[in-house]
Amino acid sequence: MTPLPRDGSRVSSDIRRHNLGLLTRQLASAGPQSRTRLAEATGLTKGAITALTAALVKAGVLKEGAEGASPSRSGTGRKRTLLRLAADDVALLVIQLDADSATALLTTVAGDELFRMERQHGRPMGRPGPIIDVLADTLRQALDEAARISRRVLGTVVVVFAPVSGDPAIVLADTDLGWGPVDLLGELRAREPRLAADARLCPDATLAAQAERSLLDGIDDMLYIKSNSGIGGAAISGGRLIVGPRSMAGAFGHLAVVPDGELCLCGQHGCLVTVAGPEVVLRDAGLDALLQSDGLSAALAEFVRRMRAGDEQAIAAWEPAARWVAKTLSLLSIVFDPDVIVLGGYWAELADTVDPLFQRLGPPVALAAGWTPPAILAGTLGADAALHGAVWHARDRLLADPMQLSARRD
Ligand SMILES: [Zn+2]
């Protein structure tokens, strides 16, 4: 248990910030509402609500407006003062780098899109420089657009389809791009100094997992496993994302499932990615040339199309891969005991082919008595899962410290 700091003022300022965050998150998720309703929804006292909302109104974070009337008990109707977030001059920014392209997305605090651009980077293997140039250019254009529409950029998130670790965070390696460790935030800032000092670097899988989970009601124990750029995932247990001190949790593609299997780039033999990774499946499906010419996303989309059309070579390529995926899900189910397993990336489109293989494997005999197999669900957010997750992450971070929204820059 973390001991409380002795400094009472620090404790009270932490509590105050927490309560301010409660209020603004409630307003962001449920829309404008009265102080009475805010007190009910947050469990804070009316006195606390009065003091906190006064501070937020003064800072320009909340605005008051008498919108509508609520019938009082006497039936005469009484004007309600509604509070709403005043974030009309704020934009959230997400920059995303995947195996084929760089994307920049600006949204309102509510998540509505203000600007989006995507550029192919051409995947020059092993050369971070030209790819970061393209990413920095999308960043520059998004910042220019934010300036044009007079919005301050807050809560910047940079998403990579690769493992991330360290403080400040760096990309550990990106096998799709042939990268070793890259200080992506530092390289971006060298090219575009306007990149926010508090910009966060995040791996796609954890963001996508949280975004998919937010669409499932009441699910606190969930595994997310996806394939687009390699194979990755995340485990959410008791409502919390498992990250680990080295940020390695969720590297499901490198579970060594095949005894004495093929040598993997990670140095182990028989990793899941060596038998079910996108390159393997695309090669066996005869789509290698398309992968080289049009990139990974286009090749995987074509693979899914062929699967749906009953293409024999595609089905033959998928069948052994799907068995290894099912086997891996079986192992992970024993380790994590999730309620649901969500498949993301192009696997979302093929979840109905994995589920029967998974169910057929059944439980280990010793665990059979109490075994309810987790449901396998197709992810619903498609290729934008990580982008959505990044926007929500940025918003949550911003609203956890809502005074950042204050337009006053002292
Ligand atoms: Zn490996």
Residues whose N, C-alpha, C, O or C-beta is under 5 A from the ligand:
A	BS01	ZN	G253 H254 C264 L265 C266 Q268 C271
